[in-house]
C-alpha cells in the first residue's frame, strides 16, 4: 500500500477543519475545470480561432498537419458571377495560425477550374489535393512544398481517373510506397441515376496503378446512391472506405478492399457492410483505425420523417466487419446537443478517446465532440458536457479534424453569413489533462464518475479490510488528489471489504 493516500489520516474538528476542507475541494474543482479537454488554445489565432477571409465565398473541406506544425487547408471558392467555375483553394498557416508567407502568394494558392475537398502530405513535403477538376473522373492535383504546381505529376500537375461519368474525390490516403489512394463518388452522366463508391490508386508520378483492379480504379454499388467520404489504410495494405447515402434514409456503408483492389471477403463475407441506426435519415462520413484493428466510423442518425432531432453517431466494427458489442452495448452510439447535429470526421487520440468534428443543428455552430473508448460521451471535454461549440459568427460547420504532434485537436470548416459570404475557419483545442480528484470514502461507481469527469480513468481495484471505511467504499488511492497526469491516465484504488 506504499504510495496510497487517505489511510489513517487524522480527522480535524471545528470550523478551521471545515474551512480547510472546503477550500481544498474548491481549489481542486477549479483546477479540474481549468485542465479538462475542450478548451480553445489561446496561443492559436485569436483566442484559439482563426478565420481566413479571401474576399469571396470560401469553405475548408480538407485539413492536414505538417511535421513542422504548419497547417494545410484545402477548400473551394464559389464563383462570383454566373458562368464562372469554382476554384480550389489551398492555404498554409503557421503553427500560430498566421498565413505562411513562404507558401504560394502570401500563404494562399488558387487553382482555377477545380474544387478542393481533400489533402494528403507526402514525406518529401509535396502536397496532394483531391477534388474535382473541369474533366470527368476522380481528380488529384500535386503541389510542391512552396505551393507551385508540380509539373512532374500527371499532366501539368493534375491527374484523374475516368469513372464513366461525373466523379469527385472526397478523401485521400498516402501509402508507404508513395502511391495515392483517392476515394469519392462515381455518377453516371445522368444526375438522376444513383452513384457508387469510387476508388482509384495513382502511382507517384500521377499515372493510374494497373496493379489495382487491373486499370487503377474500382466502383462498388451498395444498391442505392452512395458517396465514399473517407478512407483509411491498414498496416497490411488493406483499404477501408466509409460513406453515406446520396438518397434519404439509406444506411451507412463501409467497404474493405485488398491491396489489389478486390473486395475483401474476410470483411462480412463480401467486403461490404451496411449499418442501420434505425429511424429516418442517416449517413456515415469519417473513418479511423484503432491499433487493435477495430474500425471507427462517424456520421449522423436522424428520426423517422426528417433530419430534425438527429444526433452525432459513431459505430465501431471488429476486424471481421461485425459491430463491436463492447462499444455502447451494440456497437453504435448516438449523442445530441441540439436539433440536427451532424458528425463529419473522426480522429483517434493515442489513448483511445474518439474525437468527432461536425456541427450543431438549428443555427449551426462548429462543434467538436469526444467519446470514451467504450462509446460513452467524455464528460471531461467541453465544460463537462462532452461537446465544444465554437461560434465564428455565422452558420458554422466543421468538416475535418486532426491532432498535431503536441496532442492538440484541430478542426477546420467554414462560416457562412449573408453579410460576408463564407470564410475558412480553424479552431485549435487543448486535449486536457487528468487532475486526480479526491476519492476517499466514495462508492466505486461514484469514484469512476469523478475520475472520468476529471479526465482520468479507473485503474487497478484492490480490496482490504478497514476499521474506519464502510464496505465497498474507497479506502485509498494512488496517485493522490491534485496530481496532474496525462489525459485519461489510470488512478488505482483500494476498496474496503468491510470492518475488521
N, C-alpha and C positions, 0 to 999 in steps of 0.2 A: 504493500500500500504506500510505498515511498512516493512522494510527489503528489499524492492526493490531498486535497484540502477539504476542510469542513468537518474533520473528525476531532471530537473532543474539544472544540473551541469554547472558551468561557463565554457565558451569556451575560452581557451587560444589562443593568437595570436602570430605570429612571429616564428622565427626559433627555439627558445627554445621549444615552444609547439610542433612543428612538430617533433623535435628530440626526445622529451619525448614520444610522441605517438608511433613513430616508434620503440623506444626501448621497450616499453611495449608490443606492438604487437609481436615483435621479441622474447621477453622473453617468452610470453605465447605460441607461436608456438613451441619454443624449448622444453619447459617443457611438452607440449602436446605430442610431439614426443617421449619424454622420458618415459611417463607413460602409453602410449597406450599398449594394449594387443599384444601378439605375439612376445615378446622379449625373447630370451633364458635367463634362470635363471643362472647367473654366479656362484651361490653358489652350483650348482649341477654338479658333474663330472668335465669335462674340458670345461669351458665356457658354461655350460648348456647341454653338450652332454656326453654320456657315451657309450663306445664300450666295449663289453665283448667278448674277443677272447680266445677261449678254445683250439686253435690249430688245429681245423678241419673246417668243413663247417657247420655253425650253423645259425639258424634263430629263432627269438622270435615271436610266434603267439598269446600268451596269456599274460595278464598283470592284476595284482591286487595290491591294496594298503592296507597294514595292518593298523589297528588303530594307531599303533605306528609310522607310516610313512614309514616303510620299504616296499620295492617293491619286488613283486614276479613275475618273468618272467618264462614263460613256452615255450618250443620250441622243435626243432628237430636238432639232429646232424646226418648228412648224413653218410652212411657207407664209410669207407676209402678204401675198397677194394671189388671186386666182391664177392658175396655170403654172405656178412655180412648184418645184419639187421640194420635198423635205430635205434637210441636211443632217448628216451625222456630226455630232459634236463630241470631241474628246478634250477633257480638261484635266490638268495635273495640278494638285495642290501640294504645298509643303506640309510637313508633319504638323505645323501650327495652323494650317488652314489658309495660308496665303496662296495666290496664284503663283505658279512656278515660272519665273522669267526665262529659265533655260529650256522651256518646252514650247514649241510652236511659236505663236505670236502672243507674248505676254501670258503664257500658260494655257492657251486655247488653240485647238486645231479644228477646223471646219472642213468636212468632206462633202462637196456638193453631190446632189443626186444620190443620196444614201440616207439610211436611218440606222442609228446605233442602239442595240439592245443588250449587248453582252461584251465582256472584256476578259482576256486571259493574258498572263505575263509569261514571256519566255525567260529562261535562265540567263540569256545574253542581254537582257534589258529591252528587247523588242516587245511591242505591244500589239496584240491581235484583237481586232474588233469584229464582232459579229452583228449582223442585222439584215438589212435589205438594201440592194442597190438597184439601179434602173435596168435590171435584167432579171429574167426568171431564175429561181433557184435559191438554195441556201448560200448566203454570201458571207465572205470574210475579207477583211482588209488588214494589212500589217503596216505598222509604223515603226520607224527607227526610234531609238530612245529619246531623240530630240524632237520627235513629232513629225518628221518628214515621212512621206510615203516611201516604203521600202520597195524599190523598183525591181529587186531581185525576186520578189514574191509574186507568183501568178502573172497577171498581165498588168503592168504598171502599178503593182501593189495590191491588186484585187484578184480574188478568185471566187468561183461559185460552182455549185453542184446542181445540175438540172434535175428537178424532181417532177417534171411533167406538167408544170403549171406555175402557179404562184407559190413562192417559198419565202420563208422568213426565218432567220436564225435568232433564237431566243436565249441560248446559253452555249458556252464554250468550255472545253477542258483541254489541258495540255498533257499529253502522255510523256513519260520519262524519256522516250526516244525522240521527242520533238514533234511527233505527229499531232495534228489538231483535230479534235472531235467537235463537230458542230451539230446542235440539235434544234429542231423547230417544227414548223408546220409545212406540210405539202398540201396545197389545194389545187384541184383541177381548174382549168380556165374558167368554168362557170362558178361564180361565187356562191351559187345555191347548192352546189354539191358538197358533201362532207369532206373534211380534210383528214389527214393521217399524221401520226408521228413520222418525222423525217430525221434521219441521222446521216451525216456524211463525215468521212475522215480524209483529211488532206495531209500530204507529205509536207515536210518543212519548206519545200520550195513553192508550195501552193498547188501542186498537181494533185489530182484525186488518187487515193491509195487503192490500187487494184487488188491488194490482198484483203481488202474489206469488202465482203459480199461480191467480189468479182469486178465491180465497177466503182467502188468507193462510196456507195450510198445505199440506204435501206429505208423502206417505208413500212410502217406497221399499223394495221387497222384494228381498232377496238370495237368497231361496229357502229360508231357514231361520227361526230366531228371532234377531233382531238388536236390539241396543241401540246407538243413536247416543250415543257417550260424550263427544265433544268436537267443537269447531267452531273454524275459523279463517277470517278474511276476507282475500281477496287485494286488492291495491290497485285492481284493475279491477272490484271489486264481486262477483266470483265467491265462492261459499261452499264451503269444503272441510269435509267431515264424516267423522270416523273412528268406527269402532265395532267391537264384538266380538260373538261369538255368544252367544245365550241358551241354546244347546244345546252339549253336549260335543263337542269335536273339529272344529267348523266353522272355516273360515279367517277371516282378518282381512277387514274390509270398509271400503272408502273410497269416498266419492262426492263429485263436484263438481257444483255447481248454478250455472246462470246467475243474474244478478241478478233475473230474473223468476220464478225458482223451477223452471224446466225443467232437466232433467239436461243436462250439457254434453257433447255428442258428441265434442269435441276431447280429452276425457279418456278414453282407452282405448276410443274408439268409441261408447260408450253412456253415459258419465258414471259408470260403476261399475267398481271394481277389487276383485278378491278375491286375497289373497296367502296362500299355504300355506307354513308353515315346516317342514312335514313332522312326523312323529311323531304325537303324540296331541293332547291338549287344547291350545288356544292362544286368544289373544284380544288385540285391539287396544283401546287406551284413548285416550291423548293424541295431539294433532296440533299441529305448529308449522310455520311457513312461513319458508324462507330468503329472503334478499333477491334471490337469483337465480331465484326461482320454484320451487325444489325443495321437496318436501313431506316432512316427517319425522314418522313415526308411532311411538309406543312402546307396548309391551304385554308379553306373555309368550309363551313357547313351551315346551310340555312334551314328554315322551316318550310313545311308544305305551303305552297301557294305563292311564294315570293322570297326575295332575298332579305326582307326585314327580319330582325331578330336573329340574324346569323352570327356565328362566332368564329374565332380563330380555332382551327382544327389541326391536330397533329396525330399522325399514325406511325407506329413503329412495327417493322416487319423482321422476322427471323431470316437468316440467310437463305432458307428454302422458300421464302415468299409468303409464309403464313403470318398472320397477325400475332404479335408478341403479347400474350396474356399477362405478362408481368408489368406491362405498361398500361396504367389506368384501368386494369381489370380485363379489358378485351382488346387491347392494342390501339385504342382510339381515345383521344382526349379532346374536349371542346371547352373553351373558356370565352367569356364575353364580358365586355365592359360597357358597350353601347350597342345600339342597333346597327346592323350591317358591318360588323367588324370583319376584317379580311387579313389573313396571313399570306405573305407573298414570297418570303425567302426564309431559309433556316441555316443556322450555323451552330456547331457544337463547341462548347468550351472544353479544354483539356480535362476538366474534372467531371465531364459527363452532363453538365447542365445544357439545356437546349434553348437557344435564343431565336426568336421569330420576329421578323420585321413585317410591318403591314400598316394598316390604318384603322382608326375607329370609324363608326358609321355616322349617319346624320350629317352634321357639318364636320367633315372628316379631319382628324389630326394624324400626323405622322406618329407611329406607335412602335415600340419595342416591347416584347413580352418574353418572359423567361420561365421555363418549366424545369422541375426537378427530373432526375433520370427515371423516376417511376411514373411520370406523367402528370403529377400534381403541379399546379402553378406555384412558382417560387415566391413566397411572401417576403423574402428579404430583398426583393427587387422592386424598384419604383415606388418608394414611400409605403412599403409594406402591403402593396396590392398585387404585385407581380406584373404590373403594366406601367410603362412610362409613356405618357402622351407629350408630344412636342408640338407646340403651336408656332408655325412660321408665319402666321398672319393671313393665310388663305385657306383653300381646300388642300390639305396636306397629305401626302402619301409617301410611304417608304417602300421601295421596290427591291432593295438589296441590302444584305447585312454582311459584315466581315469583322474579324478580330485581328488586331495588329500584334506585333511582336511584344508589346508591353501589356497585352491582355485586355486592351480597351476595345469596347464594342463600337462599331461604326455602322451607321445606317445612311443610305443615300436614296433620294427620291425627288419629289417635286412639290412646289407650292403654286397653286393657281388662284388668281384673284382677278376680278373684272378690270380693276384699275391698272394692273401691272402685267397682265398676261400670265406668264408662267416662268418660274426660275428653278434651277437645280438647287437642291438642298442636301446638306450633310449634317448629321448630328454625331457627336462623339460622347460616349458614356463610360463611366468608370465601372469596372467589373465588380468591385466591392471586396470586402474582407469578412472574415469570421471574427467577431468580437465576442469572446466567450461570456455568456451570461451566468448568473448565479443559479444553480440548480438544486442546492441543498433542500431536502425535505419535499421536493416535488414528486408527484407520481411520474412513472416512466413516460406515459403518454404526454403529459404536460411538459416534461423536460424535453422530449423530442420536438414539440411545437416551439418551445422557447429557443432551442438551438437553431431550427430552420429559419425562424424569423430573424435571428441574428447572423444569418449567413453561414452557419455551421451545420454539422450533421452528427447524429449519434454514432459513436464508435463502439468499442467493446463494452459489454454489460456483464458485471460480476455481481455476486450476491454474498453477503456475510450477515451474521447475527449482530444486532446492535442493542445497546442498553437504552439509547435515547430516541431512536428513529423508528417510527412505525413500519410495519411490513409493507413492502412494495414501494417505499419512498427512497429518494436518493440520499445516501449517507455521505458520499464524497464524489469528487470529480477531478479529472486531470485533462488539460491544464485548468488552472483556477480562473475565477471571474476576472474579466478585464484584459485577459491575454489576447493579443492580436495575432491572428493566423491568416493564411491564405483562404480565399473563398472556398466554402464547403469542406473545410478541414474537419477531421473527426475529433470528438471530445468523448473520452471514456468515462464511465460512471460506475459506481458501486451502489447496489440497492440493498436495503435491509431485508433480511429473511425473517424478521420478527425479533422480539425481545429475547435476550439470552435467558 
